[in-house]
């Protein structure tokens, strides 16, 4: 499995991976910090970087009567339930046509794309937000770009060019592609978006080689 490979990969880089362990406390000890874990372990560190996800802050929206759910609910033009108030970025819950559902995305591509469009619409345009955002990460010499729903609970099909180091993983639901993980594969984000938007249905064999790796293209400088 890719998760097992990645854990081993990090260990080879002398990075300790504590899967399933929660941080339950943090205290100062001189110039250092001490992390306390759910397994009763203390980890002494020089610094802490926390990337733990967020919950949307909807209190202001609620206080003025805007419709909220998992974020501030917006229409296709990024208007809230009040026609003169717009929302964009991590806090905005929007309907995505390609996925057929309302989503909220916490990443740079969505924030930048949505921010540009909401600015235009507030200035008088009426352009719908039909963008399907992607997200990415870099892990030493490895990296990925992901589009749509990348959820391990969905049916998956892995099309590897080199096992665990270069390939495409498709996430399926009832014959439809819901997400695409481009693992060390570059230049395929737009093709992945188009595939997710296709009505299908697809069989797993239909996806073999559908998004081939472009090994001649270097990893982009993001």
N, C-alpha and C positions, 0 to 999 in steps of 0.2 A: 504494500500500500504506500501511496505517496506520503502520507503523514509519518509513517515509520521511517521511510527514507529520509525525510526532512529532519526528523529528530536525530538520526544517526549522523546526518550531514553537519548539523550544528555541533554535535559532540566532537566531531573531528576537528572543528574549528575552535575547540576548547571553550565551548559555550554550554553551560549546564542547563538542561531543559527540565523543568519541574511541571510535568503534565498533571492537570487536575488539582493543583495546589493553590489555595487562596491566601492572599495577604490579608491578615486580620489586624495588623498593628504596625505602627512606624514610630520610632522614637529616636531622639538625638542622643549620641554618646560621644562627647567631645566633638571633634571635627568630623566624625563619621555618623552614619545612620544605621539603625538596626531594624531589619524587617522581621516581623514575627509571622509565621505561617500557620495554616490550619493543621499542620502535622507537628506542631510544637517545636519547630526548628527556628533558630535565630540566625539570620544572615547579615553579617556586618559588611557594609558597602561604603564607598566614597560618595556615591551619588545615586539618585533614583530617577528613572525616566518611566513615566506611567502612560501606557496606551490602552486604556480600559473601556473605550466606548463612552457614549454619552446618552443622556436622556434629554429629549427636547424641552427647552424652557418655554412653556406655553402659558405661564401665569399672566403675563401682560395681555396676551390675546384673549384669555378667558375673562380678564377683568373688564374688557370692553365689549364682551359678548360675541366674539368671533367663534366660529365652529372649529373645534379641535378634535383630534383623535390621537393617533400616533404622530403628533406634530400638528402644525396649523394647516387646516384643509384649504387647498387652493383649486381653482378651476384651470382649464387649459391655458388661460392667459395669465395665470399666477395671481389672480385676484382672490382674496379671501371672501368670506360670506358677506363682508361689507364691500360694496363696489369701488370705494375710494381707497381701500387698503390692500396692499400687495404683500406677499411674503416670498422669500427665496432662500436657497441654501439648505443647510442641514436640518433646519426646523420645518421646512415646507413639505407637506404630504401631497403629492400630485398623482394624477392618473396617467399611467403609461400605456399607450395604445398597444405597443408591441407585446407587452406582458399581459395586457388585459386586466390590470389591477392597479390599485393605488399603492405607491411606494414612497419611501423617504430614504434618501441616500446621503451618507456622511463622507463625502470625498471631494477632492479638488476639482475634478472634471465637472461634476454636477454644480458645485458652487460657482465656478467660473461661467459655465454655459447659462445657468439660470440667472445669474446676476446680470449678464449682458442683456438677456431678453427682457427681464423685468424692468430694467432701466429704459429700454425702448418703449415698452408698453405703458409705463408711467408717463412717458413723454408724448403719448398719443397714438402709438402703433397698436395693432391688434393681432399680434403674431402668436400662434399657439406654441406651447412647449411640448414638442414631440421627440425630444432628445432622449436616447437611452444611455445613461452615463456608464462609464467604465471606471475601474479602480486598479491600482497597481502596487507592487512592492518590490524592493530589491533585497536580496539575501546573498551577500558576498558576490560570487560570480554568477549566481542564479537570479532569476527575476520572473515576474509574471504580469500579465494584464488580464483582467476578468470583466466580462460583460454579462449583465442580466442576473438571474438567480443562480448563484453558486452555492448550492445547498446539498450537503451529503445525504440528506434524506430522500432526494430525488434519485431516479434511475440514472446511472452514469455509464458512459462509454469512453474509454481511453484509447486514443489513436497515437501511439508513441512512435517517434522516429528513432529516439534513443531512450530506453527505459528510464523513467524518472528524471531525465535531464533535458529532454526536448520533445514536446508533443502537445496535443490538444485534448482536453477532457470536455465532453459534452454532458450537460445535465438535462434530462428528459422528463416529461410528464405526459402520459397518454399520447405518445407519438409526436409530441411537439418539443422543440428545443427551447428550453427556458433559460439556459445560461451556457457560457463558454469560458473555459479557463485556458488561456494561452500560456503554456509553461515554457519559458525560455524561447518563445516564438514571437516574432515581432512583425509589425506591419499588417496585422490581420484584424484589428479592432473593428473597422468599418464592415468588413466581410462578416464578422461575427454578428454585428447588429442586424445586417440584412438577413442572415440565416434565422435569427430569432424571430424576425418579423414575418418570415414565410409561414403560410398556414399549415404546411405539412399535409398529412402525417408522414413521419419518417420512420423507417426501420433502422436499426443500429448499423446494418451493413451499408446503408445509404450515406453514412457520415464518414466512412473510411476514406481518408485523403481529401475530404471536402475543404478543409482549411490547411493546405500544406505549409510546412515550415519554410521560411525564407532565410536559409542559412547565409545567403550572400549579403543580407542586410545586418549591419551591426546593431547591437543593443542601443536604443535611443538615449540621448542625454536628457532626462526628464527633470 
